[in-house]
Amino acid sequence: MLRLYYFVPAGQADSIRVKEVEVLLDKVKSALKIDVNKVIIDKKGELELKSNILWKISVAKKIGIKKTRRTGSLYPQLVIYIYDKPVTFYPQLRGAKEISVKDFLQGLLKGEIRCLHDKSRLESELKKLM
């Protein structure tokens, strides 16, 4: 069972990019019947997200965590859970390649998993929804 959590730093909650992603999240929720949650996080929440979820996945899957250059703050992060376990996050970085949250959601709506690491488990869960 796939669940999506969209973690948005408080200072970015009203940005155009976040609003565009929210529209896609609503489409995914209605089209695929996936549980979608949006969580506004403060600085403490960012640190907890990084240390409890993102770093572990980043090391295991060899993908980078996207942060702003100026402040080192996180970009909004979409964390994908299978049942109660976080399995990946977006945006994903590996070298010069990047898959944005928007890219992932657009692919999901087409029945595709866009990912920079092994995606077999995600594809298996997506097939159950189709």
N, C-alpha and C positions, 0 to 999 in steps of 0.2 A: 504494500500500500504506500503510494507516494504521497508525501506532504511537502509543501513549500513554505518556507519562512523567509520573508523579505525584511531584513534588518536595515533600517535607515537611520544614519546619524541625525540627531535633532536639527542641526543646522542645514541639512539638505532636504528636509521633509517636504518643503513646498517647491522644490526645483522642477523645472519642466521635464528633465530626464526622469525623475521619480514619478511624475504624473503619467508620462508615456508608458512606463513599466507597469504602473497600476492598471492602466487600461488593458494591457496584455494579460496581466494576472487575472483580471475579471473574465476575460475571454477563455483562458485556460480553465478557470474554475467552472464556468458554465459548460464548456464544450467537453471537457474530459472528466468532470466531476472529481477534481483533485482538491483536497483541503489546502487552502491558501491563507496564510496569516501574515499581517504586516505588524512589525514591532519597531517603534521609535526608540532609539537607544541614545543615552548620554555618553560622556567620556568613559565612565566606569563600565557601562554596558559594552562599549567598544573593546575595552581591555579584556573583559570576560569572554566576549565572543571570540577574540583572537586567541586567547590562551586556552579556552575550553574546547573550541571547535576548529577554527580555521587552521591554526598551526599544526595540529595533529593530521588533518586531512592534507594540508600542504606538503608535509614531509612524506606521508605515505603515498600520495599520488604524484608527487614531484610537480606540483603546480604552484605558481606564485600568488601572493595576496596583493591585490591592487590597493594602493594608498595614494593620497594626494601628495604632490611634491612639496608643497609649501609647509603644511602642518603635520604631515604624516598620518592624518586622520584617514579612516577607512572610507572607501566609496561604499554606497549601498551594496549589501551582499545578499544574494539569494542562496539560501542553504537548502539543499535537497535531502530529505529524510526518507528512508525506507523503513516503515513502521516507526520505531522510536530512535533509530540510529542515523546520525548525520553521515552521508556518504560522499557528498561533494558540494562545491559552492561555485558561484559565479559572481563577478567575472573571473575567468580562468586565464592565467598567464603561463606561458612556457616559451622561453626565449623571446623571439619577435612575434610569436603567435598570441592572439587573444580571442576569447569568446566572451562577448558581453552578456549581461543578463537579458537584454533585448534579443540578441541573436539566439540564445538558448530558448527563450519563450516562443519566438517565431518558428523555430524548428519544431518545438514540441507540438504546436498547433497543426503542423504538417505531418505529425507522426514520426519525427526524427529526433534523435538525441545527438546534440552537438557537444563534443567533449574532447579534451586534450589528454585523456587517460583512458584506460579500459572502461568501456561503457556497457559491457554485456549485462551486468546486473540491472542497470537503468533501463536498457532495452527490454529486458524480461518483464520488468514492472510495467512499462508503457504498453506492452502487448496485452496485458491483462485489462487495460482500460479501453482498448480499441474494440 
